[in-house]
């Protein structure tokens, strides 16, 4: 069942324009809208929330047209990058604010706040002032407040961008858990790793237009435009399983291929990312420090931003970036058999 439907949304704001944007988000899905700064992703989120008016087109939530509904009547929760907590209220009162506005009884408010504080991990902070919270704690409180009235859809505007690596990981885990509990989420970001780790589906927005939608694998492995290829900056993105223990050479298994990788992450399911410029092509298998060596067939060659991009089928499709001179000296052509190699340190593992 479709939870959120965006139909032909258009608006002009100065020199910027959203142009007939369309997408749908089924109930329970985690949808990430990925785009560069100024692409229109935050504007679109605020139109859905009702904070920006004057757009043409329609916004449907739970099958109802909410395009002209007041902000308070839309069953959405919104979390900004800076959290925007009320500085004169403690954590309890921040979370309780929308409940008091909805005129719930004190007993109901206390029960709901404690429930949300438990879910978001801030029960021990309820009496603390917001000025004394860390960045991660602040975002957890903002999430709890946004969830207070049980929104049909949770809207997140770059919620992780101001956090350090550890806090981002903790917040990602919380967001995944909220989604597992059935919460529909629309999350806008410029960070492809967030899309890889969180999205069930990704929409890419460029200059006010949705240019591609699909699963993370579809979007990252098969960009449909030069913009997409440059923005995503990654072709070699593979889902699989990491085995072995930290502190030794590990194995990553994907699509019938096994890579050797260096990683401190715990074993389990996840993704590897391999930069095209970290892969070497040769006519024959070579002896080098690169422990990953595979035979494959060239399926396509084309100009890249720098040099030539070569797509190689080795059971999985691998994109390799080499200089024009190397492409010429290797006499590459479609159908030619080659060897590809890369070091274990060149692979990056991202755990789920």
C-alpha positions in Angstrom: 0.0 0.0 0.0 1.3 3.4 -0.9 1.9 5.6 2.2 3.2 8.7 0.5 2.6 9.9 -3.1 4.2 13.0 -4.7 2.4 13.9 -7.9 3.7 16.6 -10.3 5.1 18.8 -7.6 6.5 22.0 -9.1 7.6 25.3 -7.6 9.9 28.2 -8.5 11.9 29.9 -5.7 14.1 32.7 -7.1 16.4 31.0 -9.6 15.6 27.5 -8.3 12.8 25.3 -9.7 11.3 21.9 -8.8 9.9 20.5 -12.1 7.0 18.0 -11.9 8.5 15.7 -9.3 6.9 12.3 -8.9 7.6 9.4 -6.6 5.8 7.0 -4.3 6.8 5.5 -1.0 5.0 2.3 0.2 4.1 1.9 3.8 7.1 0.7 5.9 9.7 1.6 3.3 12.9 3.5 3.9 13.2 5.9 1.0 16.4 8.0 0.6 16.4 11.1 -1.6 20.0 11.6 -2.7 21.3 14.9 -4.2 23.9 17.6 -4.1 23.5 20.8 -2.2 21.0 23.0 -4.0 19.3 20.1 -5.9 16.0 20.7 -4.2 15.8 17.7 -1.8 15.2 19.8 1.3 12.7 22.1 -0.5 10.7 19.0 -1.5 10.8 17.7 2.1 9.4 21.0 3.4 6.6 21.0 0.8 5.6 17.5 2.0 5.6 18.8 5.6 3.6 21.9 4.7 6.4 24.4 5.6 6.6 25.8 2.0 3.4 26.7 0.3 2.6 27.7 -3.3 3.7 24.6 -5.0 1.6 23.1 -7.8 0.8 19.4 -7.8 -0.4 17.2 -5.1 0.9 15.4 -1.9 -1.1 12.3 -0.9 -0.6 10.7 2.5 -2.5 7.4 3.4 -4.5 8.0 0.2 -5.6 11.5 1.3 -4.7 14.7 -0.6 -3.0 16.8 2.1 -1.7 19.5 -0.4 -3.7 22.2 1.3 -3.7 20.9 4.9 -2.2 23.0 7.7 1.1 21.8 9.0 -0.4 20.7 12.3 -2.9 18.4 10.6 -0.4 16.5 8.4 0.5 13.2 9.9 4.2 13.7 9.3 7.2 14.1 11.7 10.1 16.2 10.6 13.7 16.2 11.9 16.2 18.8 10.7 20.0 18.7 10.5 20.3 21.0 13.5 17.4 19.3 15.4 15.9 22.7 16.4 15.0 21.7 20.0 13.4 24.3 22.3 16.4 25.7 24.4 14.1 26.8 27.3 12.7 23.4 27.8 14.3 20.2 29.2 14.3 16.9 27.3 11.0 15.7 28.7 9.2 19.0 27.8 10.7 19.0 24.3 9.3 15.5 23.6 6.0 16.3 25.3 5.5 19.6 23.4 3.4 18.2 20.4 1.4 16.0 22.9 0.5 19.0 24.9 -0.4 20.9 21.8 -2.7 18.0 20.9 -4.3 18.5 24.4 -3.5 15.0 25.7 -4.0 14.4 29.4 -0.9 14.5 31.7 -1.0 10.8 32.4 -1.1 10.0 28.6 1.7 12.5 28.0 4.0 11.0 30.6 3.4 7.5 29.4 4.1 8.4 25.7 7.2 10.4 26.6 8.7 7.5 28.6 7.8 5.1 25.8 9.6 7.2 23.2 12.5 7.9 25.4 13.0 4.2 25.8 12.8 3.6 22.1 15.3 6.4 21.2 17.7 5.7 24.2 17.2 9.0 26.1 15.4 7.9 29.2 18.3 9.0 31.4 18.2 12.5 29.9 14.6 13.5 30.5 15.4 16.1 33.2 18.5 17.5 31.4 18.5 20.8 29.6 19.1 20.7 25.9 22.2 22.9 26.1 24.0 20.0 27.8 23.3 17.4 25.2 25.8 16.0 22.7 25.1 16.0 19.0 23.9 12.4 19.0 21.7 12.9 22.1 20.2 16.0 20.5 19.2 14.1 17.4 17.7 11.3 19.5 15.5 13.8 21.3 14.5 15.4 18.1 13.5 12.0 16.7 11.5 11.2 19.8 9.7 14.5 19.5 9.0 13.9 15.8 7.5 10.5 16.6 5.4 11.8 19.5 2.1 11.9 17.6 2.8 8.6 15.7 3.3 10.1 12.2 2.4 8.1 9.2 5.7 9.2 7.6 8.9 10.4 9.3 10.8 13.1 7.3 14.6 13.4 7.9 16.6 16.4 6.5 20.3 15.5 6.6 20.0 14.2 10.2 23.4 12.6 10.4 25.6 15.2 8.6 26.8 17.1 11.7 27.7 14.0 13.7 31.1 12.2 14.0 31.6 8.7 12.7 30.7 6.8 15.9 27.5 8.9 16.5 26.5 8.5 12.9 26.8 4.7 13.3 24.7 4.7 16.4 22.0 6.9 14.8 21.9 4.7 11.7 21.2 1.7 13.9 18.4 3.6 15.6 16.9 4.6 12.3 17.0 1.1 11.0 15.3 -0.1 14.2 12.5 2.5 13.8 12.0 1.3 10.2 12.0 -2.4 11.3 9.2 -1.4 13.7 7.2 -0.3 10.7 7.9 3.4 10.5 7.8 4.8 7.0 10.8 7.1 6.5 11.8 9.6 3.8 15.4 10.7 4.4 17.2 13.3 2.3 21.0 13.4 2.2 24.1 14.2 0.0 26.0 11.2 1.4 25.9 8.0 -0.7 27.0 5.9 2.3 23.8 6.8 4.1 21.8 5.6 1.1 23.8 2.4 0.9 23.3 1.6 4.6 19.7 2.7 5.1 17.7 2.8 2.0 15.3 0.2 0.7 14.9 2.4 -2.3 16.8 5.5 -3.5 15.7 8.5 -5.6 18.3 10.8 -7.1 17.4 14.4 -7.5 19.3 16.8 -9.9 18.4 20.5 -10.4 14.9 20.0 -9.2 14.2 16.7 -11.2 14.2 13.1 -10.0 16.6 11.5 -12.5 16.7 8.0 -11.2 14.9 5.7 -8.8 15.5 2.1 -7.7 17.2 -0.1 -5.2 20.7 1.0 -4.0 22.2 -1.7 -6.1 20.3 -0.5 -9.2 21.2 3.1 -8.7 24.8 2.8 -7.8 25.8 0.0 -10.2 23.8 1.3 -13.1 23.8 5.1 -13.2 21.7 6.3 -16.1 23.4 9.6 -16.8 26.9 11.2 -16.8 25.6 13.3 -13.8 24.7 10.2 -11.9 28.0 8.5 -12.6 29.9 11.6 -11.4 27.8 12.3 -8.5 27.6 8.8 -7.1 31.3 8.3 -8.0 31.0 4.6 -7.6 30.2 1.7 -9.9 31.7 -1.1 -7.8 29.2 -1.6 -5.0 28.5 -5.2 -4.1 26.3 -6.8 -1.5 27.6 -9.9 0.2 29.0 -11.5 3.4 32.3 -10.8 5.3 33.9 -13.7 7.0 37.0 -14.1 9.2 38.0 -12.2 12.3 39.4 -8.7 12.6 43.2 -8.5 12.6 43.8 -10.9 9.7 43.1 -11.0 6.0 39.3 -11.5 5.6 37.1 -12.9 2.9 34.1 -11.1 1.3 31.8 -13.3 -0.7 29.5 -11.8 -3.4 28.0 -13.2 -6.6 30.1 -16.3 -6.7 33.3 -14.2 -6.3 35.5 -14.1 -3.2 37.6 -11.0 -2.4 40.4 -10.8 0.1 39.9 -7.7 2.2 41.4 -5.9 5.2 38.7 -4.7 7.6 38.2 -4.3 11.4 34.4 -4.7 11.0 32.7 -7.7 12.6 31.8 -10.6 10.2 28.3 -10.5 8.7 26.3 -9.1 5.8 27.2 -5.8 4.2 28.7 -4.1 1.1 32.1 -3.6 -0.4 33.1 -0.5 -2.3 36.0 -0.6 -4.8 37.2 2.6 -6.5 37.7 2.1 -10.2 41.1 3.8 -10.0 42.3 1.2 -7.5 41.9 -1.7 -9.9 44.7 -2.7 -12.4 44.1 -4.3 -15.8 46.7 -6.6 -17.5 46.9 -8.9 -20.5 48.1 -11.8 -18.3 48.0 -12.7 -14.7 50.8 -10.9 -12.9 52.8 -11.4 -9.7 52.3 -8.4 -7.5 51.3 -7.4 -4.0 47.7 -7.4 -5.1 46.0 -10.5 -3.7 42.7 -10.2 -5.6 43.2 -11.5 -9.2 40.4 -12.3 -11.5 40.0 -13.1 -15.2 37.2 -11.3 -17.0 35.9 -10.1 -20.4 35.7 -6.4 -21.5 32.1 -5.5 -22.1 32.4 -1.8 -22.8 34.9 1.1 -22.9 34.1 4.8 -22.7 35.5 8.2 -21.9 35.5 9.1 -18.2 36.0 12.4 -16.4 39.7 11.4 -16.3 40.9 8.7 -18.6 38.9 5.7 -19.8 36.3 3.6 -17.9 36.4 -0.1 -18.7 33.5 -2.4 -17.7 34.6 -6.0 -17.1 32.5 -9.1 -16.6 34.2 -11.5 -14.2 31.0 -13.0 -12.9 30.1 -9.6 -11.5 30.4 -6.4 -13.5 33.5 -4.4 -12.4 34.2 -0.8 -13.5 37.9 0.1 -13.9 39.3 3.6 -14.5 42.6 3.7 -16.4 44.5 6.3 -18.4 43.9 6.6 -22.1 47.5 5.6 -22.7 47.0 2.4 -20.8 43.9 1.6 -22.6 45.7 2.0 -25.9 48.8 -0.1 -24.9 46.6 -2.9 -23.6 44.8 -2.9 -27.0 41.4 -3.1 -25.2 38.3 -3.9 -27.1 34.9 -5.4 -26.3 35.1 -9.1 -25.9 38.8 -9.1 -25.0 39.9 -11.4 -22.1 42.0 -9.6 -19.5 43.1 -10.0 -15.9 42.1 -7.5 -13.2 43.7 -7.1 -9.8 43.4 -5.0 -6.7 45.0 -4.9 -3.2 43.1 -6.1 -0.1 43.5 -2.6 1.3 41.7 -1.1 -1.6 38.4 -2.6 -0.7 36.1 -0.8 1.8 33.6 -2.8 3.7 30.4 -1.2 5.0 28.5 -3.4 7.5 24.7 -3.4 7.6 
